[in-house]
Amino acid sequence: MTRLLAVDTATEACSVALWQQGRILERHEIAGRDHTRLLLPMLHAVLAEAGCTPAQLDGFVCDVGPGSFAGVRIGVGLIKGLALALDKPVVPVMSLTSLAQRAMRLQGASQVIAVIDARMNEVYSASFVRDAQGRARLEAPVQVSPAQVLPALSAGIWHAVGSGWKTYDAILRKAAAASLQAVDGQALPQAEDALHWAQAEWQAGRYVSADELEPVYLRDKVALTIAEQRQIRPPA
């Protein structure tokens, strides 16, 4: 019996999910900046519901970003510590992949453009296509860019998901230059979807050790300088 524990803290959402005997148990909340306070109680609650101890876990699944710098660090730090202490492997999953996987799993999407608000007038984005197994397969490289610059999208119908669409809807629609069947700007990555995507990775042995687990930031800068803010919003 395989038991995989997943954690997702890359955005304002916080979630923990456990895969056990083909069943997923999950805790999910909109945390804002309370990930540190919520994460461990969620983890303990999921394990208690499953009647499982940390030592009985076979491995972990971790959202490695991109997203909130602090949020990504919290999740990766926790899983890195647990995986190291228990000597268990980890399947890294990107936040954008989880978003795409959810749209494919619940909405039957075949092509997804996932966009997360990166602040500073930028977005994290990537495009995905559904493979024969129903998994999100990366089509264009993950990027951080101004909202006006999205990956080139191929022909066909696209689903659009992620917080970037809530913040920059009109700009992104123009930049996408594609047929959008549905736009969900409220969608956030969840541990449950990371687990669904990670199953094939786990079975194929595509995982890493605790030492190899690293966050995906895409950029080093977390805030604009005062001068840069004035360039974007000149003072009255």
GIBEL-V605713 format. One record per residue. N is the residue number from 0. PHI is phi in whole degrees, 0 to 359 (NA if undefined). D_LAST is the distance of its C-alpha to the last C-alpha in Angstrom with 1 decimal. Layout:
# GIBEL-V605713
n = {N	N}
phi = {PHI	PHI}
d_last = {D_LAST	D_LAST}
This chain:
# GIBEL-V605713
n = {0	1	2	3	4	5	6	7	8	9	10	11	12	13	14	15	16	17	18	19	20	21	22	23	24	25	26	27	28	29	30	31	32	33	34	35	36	37	38	39	40	41	42	43	44	45	46	47	48	49	50	51	52	53	54	55	56	57	58	59	60	61	62	63	64	65	66	67	68	69	70	71	72	73	74	75	76	77	78	79	80	81	82	83	84	85	86	87	88	89	90	91	92	93	94	95	96	97	98	99	100	101	102	103	104	105	106	107	108	109	110	111	112	113	114	115	116	117	118	119	120	121	122	123	124	125	126	127	128	129	130	131	132	133	134	135	136	137	138	139	140	141	142	143	144	145	146	147	148	149	150	151	152	153	154	155	156	157	158	159	160	161	162	163	164	165	166	167	168	169	170	171	172	173	174	175	176	177	178	179	180	181	182	183	184	185	186	187	188	189	190	191	192	193	194	195	196	197	198	199	200	201	202	203	204	205	206	207	208	209	210	211	212	213	214	215	216	217	218	219	220	221	222	223	224	225	226	227	228	229	230	231	232	233	234	235}
phi = {NA	271	237	239	252	244	229	224	226	286	232	290	273	224	211	228	220	235	265	214	54	76	248	246	252	219	237	217	216	277	264	64	244	260	303	299	288	271	298	295	302	298	299	296	294	294	296	295	297	276	66	236	258	305	294	273	287	271	182	229	232	225	287	259	104	285	167	296	304	294	298	300	298	297	293	296	297	295	295	300	294	294	296	291	294	263	55	240	280	227	262	282	227	281	302	294	295	299	300	294	298	295	296	288	285	264	247	71	296	256	222	226	250	259	223	247	297	260	65	52	61	231	224	263	212	195	248	225	238	277	272	295	266	81	261	284	249	299	259	238	303	294	217	243	199	302	300	286	241	246	301	295	256	284	294	112	271	239	263	244	222	116	296	300	288	286	278	235	309	296	296	291	300	291	292	294	47	214	277	258	280	210	233	238	281	269	294	230	298	226	299	302	286	300	295	301	289	284	303	293	296	297	296	273	76	268	223	233	278	302	295	273	291	225	287	250	261	73	212	263	267	250	204	278	288	300	297	292	297	291	294	279	234	304	296	290}
d_last = {63.6	60.2	57.5	53.9	51.1	47.5	44.2	40.7	37.6	35.3	32.7	31.9	35.5	38.5	42.0	45.5	48.4	52.0	54.3	57.9	60.7	58.5	56.6	53.0	52.0	48.3	45.8	42.2	39.2	35.4	34.9	31.2	31.7	35.2	37.1	39.0	40.2	41.2	42.7	46.0	47.0	46.4	48.5	51.3	51.3	51.7	54.5	56.2	56.1	57.7	60.2	59.2	58.7	56.4	59.6	60.6	57.5	58.2	54.7	51.0	48.2	44.7	41.3	40.0	36.5	34.1	31.8	30.4	31.4	32.7	34.3	36.1	37.4	38.7	40.8	42.0	42.9	45.0	46.8	47.4	49.0	51.1	52.3	53.2	55.1	56.9	57.4	56.0	54.2	50.7	49.5	45.8	43.8	40.2	37.8	37.3	41.1	41.5	38.9	40.9	44.2	43.3	42.4	45.7	47.8	46.6	45.4	47.8	45.0	46.4	43.2	40.0	36.5	35.2	31.5	29.9	26.2	25.8	22.2	19.8	19.7	23.4	26.7	30.3	32.6	36.3	38.7	42.1	45.3	48.1	51.2	54.8	54.7	51.6	49.4	45.9	46.4	43.5	43.2	40.2	39.1	36.5	33.2	29.6	27.2	23.9	24.5	25.1	28.2	31.2	34.8	36.8	38.7	42.2	43.6	44.3	42.7	40.1	39.0	35.5	34.9	32.5	29.2	27.3	28.3	26.7	23.3	23.4	26.0	25.1	24.2	27.4	29.6	28.7	29.2	32.5	34.1	37.0	38.7	37.4	39.9	38.0	34.6	34.4	31.0	32.5	35.1	35.3	38.0	41.1	44.0	46.4	45.3	45.4	49.0	49.9	48.6	50.1	53.7	54.6	53.1	55.2	58.4	58.0	57.5	54.0	52.6	51.7	52.8	50.7	50.3	49.0	46.4	42.9	39.4	37.5	33.9	33.1	30.5	30.3	26.7	25.5	21.8	18.9	18.1	14.8	14.5	15.5	13.0	10.1	12.1	12.2	8.8	6.5	3.8	0.0}
